[in-house]
Amino acid sequence: MMSSENDQFRTTSESVALDTAHILDGKPLNGGPLSEFILDSFHFFNVAYSASEPLAEYLLAGLCYRRKTDSLIVSTLHAIYSAPTGWGGNETLGAAIMVRFALVFCVPLDFSGLTLVFTFYEGAESPCGYAR
Amino acid sequence: MPCFAVTQTNREEKMLNIDCQIRGKTDIHEALATMTEVEIMEGNNKVFCDRCKKNTDTVLRTAISMLPNMLILSLKRFDLDFNTFETVKLNSRCAFGQTLNMKRYTLEGLEAMEQSGGDNSDENGVSPMDTNGGGVAAIADPLSKLPDDEYEYKLAGVLVHAGVAQGGHYYSFIKDRSPSSEDQWYRFDDEDVTPFDPALIEVECFGGKVKKETKWPNGQVHTVESEQYANALMLFYEKVKQTGVTEQDPEKAKEEAKNRPVLKPEDASSGYDVFQPDVRRSNATHRWQTFLFDPEFHTFLRGLQGMCTMPNPDDPTTPPRVLASSEGPCKASVIQMLMSFFFDIMLYASNRPFLNDWVGMIEDLFSKDRHSATAFVYRLAAKTAEVSPNWLRTYLLDCPDSAARNAAIRIFTAALQSCIASEDERRKLASWSQAFTDELSRFGNCPPTVLPTTLGVDFRHLEDPQGFGASATSIGRIISALNVLIEAIPRAWRYNPELGCLVRNMARVDPRDGGDVLRIAMCQAMMPARLSALVAREQSNKVVSAAFPGASVSAEVAETQMRPESNPVAHVMPIGGNHVMTPNDMNTRGNGTPSPSEYLSIFEAIGSLANVYGVAQVPLVVETEETTRSRARYNLSKPAIAALTTIFQESCAPQGPGMGQREIEMYLSKCGVDSATVPTQKILDIMAKYPSTGGNGGSKGNYLSLEGFLAYYKETVQSNESRVCLAGVILVQCLPLLTHFVLSSLYRSGWIYIYLALGPTLRDARVIR
């Protein structure tokens, strides 16, 4: 049924994060041995972002869910640092913003020192992040 | 003191062919005339005179002293660009005729012209290209006293080069000169020999520029001028009046024969004997191919295939009639033969008018008959032990034809889908998955070492083709083969985005039909990690790089290791017709790095393997055969209708039979359209125009019905802009959480991701709030 007029529309990243959490239903994604290392490569998500932004967001959300993502954050920051200025760096920055900001701050996270852990709170009605 | 004794010295050189400089020349006569131009050797270039014993001013000239029976003219199209010092190809127009008179380029001809006080220019106004005679002017031609037939040639063949200086393709047009023929011309292009109309020689061989006109439906004509990259490189002219041994002076011939060294019998061979076995083999191949690619034969096989899928007239629910168990041996043989024909012959044909029919029928057959599908999967898996007959390798790694690859993928998917539905196959595959896990456990956690692609010796029996009927799993073997191919892919990248499609299709098999078992097996075989290595290449995590060295090799290194048969240059030139090359055609080297869009199927495969099943890519619209004012008409695809139906149901008024005015306003607001900009009258017009419901006895209702909603979209998708908007609408509405998408970035060539609504199956569609 139609949602009420007072409903606030969520952002894309929020929607993707919630959607993925619903699909995975509390369990981290099981892609088999070594699949956790996919998260270590910002380049992987950079290419995915260039191929299809929505698909990249879903993949990222799925792979981040209940997984440690500190190495991805570090490699993303490194990519931002070494991205060329001007047009040349736009694509990298776009992907980095998706990884670093959009999904990081949409997916509820457990911030501990330099380690970022993405977790969903069971029963959370809306995704939110907090720093500890 | 000048040398007053005018002397003439001739120095003869044998030439295999005559090189013709064509830069700045419009036809072959201009090029030949350049060859015979006189050159004054004076100053530092004076030539030593034997009579005067000193260097003297000299006139140097090249002329032909004796004409061969077969005259070969080589057009110098490859030249050095002095600005870049790179070899370039001259594609300028150089005309040549069906006949060629060489009189004016021979020693006799030049002397005759000199004696008459003329030069070798066309001062009498008769163009050498004019083969119809010179009329009155020809009477004064000093060359007329020389007999024409001694110098007359007819065009016998043209060697064409299509491409650029750095690469291209050679083929020939050759006239059949056998006595019984009627001057029929043929095109010889690798193994293809096809009749050729000599009237097209100008278009196909002269070079130059060609204008192509495109007429738009609004009447506007767009003209593009482009160079013809296919043009003649060598011309073969045959002498009309052949000079041979028989025409020699008999006494002289005898004398020559005496002085000739005695040859051994093998030395006296004409060379024909050497080629005879090859010719026989080629002829036999040609006969076979003529038979195998004969349309009638294809029709016969299609009929046979149709019989295989025909329902049993007695009981339509049982397997097709020909495939009934009572006809088992026949069934197996027919299906096996049809599959061999399809994969080994039909997919190699250049003309495949019924390819879609074939694929559709085979898919239908496999979906209805699991035994046939299983037999095919067994065979497909068994073939992975070989190299050349390996269909997986051929169509996922080597085949340069995307239509053939796609057809193969569809059939592989259908067969695997049907096969995994078998309880027995699921059980065997589960054992195989466990074995793969055990195999990997030997390497410990996160090992920086190469990981296996197939099961080791201890578990090899689980994927041994000999045991497919017992404990071994054919699907497990296929997964192992895919692992091997992923390791080899970077060296043949251009031809295999379909490998990602096959993995994606396998990962999307319905869990109720064994999809979960298949997905787990592929994950245990580390397919997601392997595919990620393929994307990230040398920038993969070091553990992944070490585990999959082949998949993670950098694009630059992979390019240097490309196998010759997978060289992208090999297939860029089309077989037929002169072709305007695109930058992609020419820029075939140095582009080993795939573009991100080429990875799309890989990402979909990873997403599907990871159970993030909102990554289905489906067409929203399908083009119909109908046209309106020369424009194609579109229909909504089934997934689009399903998605729009969900949207409609979500947007209906509470307890209402459809969408009222208020709901339409809210709907537009959700779609990103500001309801303030949409006049109420427009909404009323929509409700009036399209089927509605819920009226109070009147002809029109107050609510837009589902039929009306779909009819509205069916009409609006006829324009491209609307199709883009529709894509956005479906996306936003299928997942109402996604409300702020930038529509333009989502629409890619008529395809769009419909999230969630397409879950594992459509009936699982749901909306999360």
Interface residues (C-beta under 8 A of the other chain):
Chain A: M1 M2 S3 E5 F9 R10 T11 T12 E14 S15 V16 L18 D19 T20 H22 I23 L24 L29 N30 G31 G32 P33 L34 S35 F37 I38 D40 S41 H43 F44 V47 A48 S50 A51 S52 E53 P54 L55 A56 Y58 L59 A61 G62 L63 S71
Chain B: T437 L440 C446 L451 M522 C523 Q524 A525 M526 M527 P528 A529 S532 V535 A536 R537 Q539 S540 N541 V543 V544 A547 P596 S597 Y599 L600 F603 E604 I606 G607 L609 A610 N611 V612 Y613 G614 V615 E650 S651 C652 A653 P654 E663 M666 Y667 K670 L731 L735 P736 L737 L738 T739 H740 F741 S745 L746 R748 Y753 Y755 L756 I768 R769
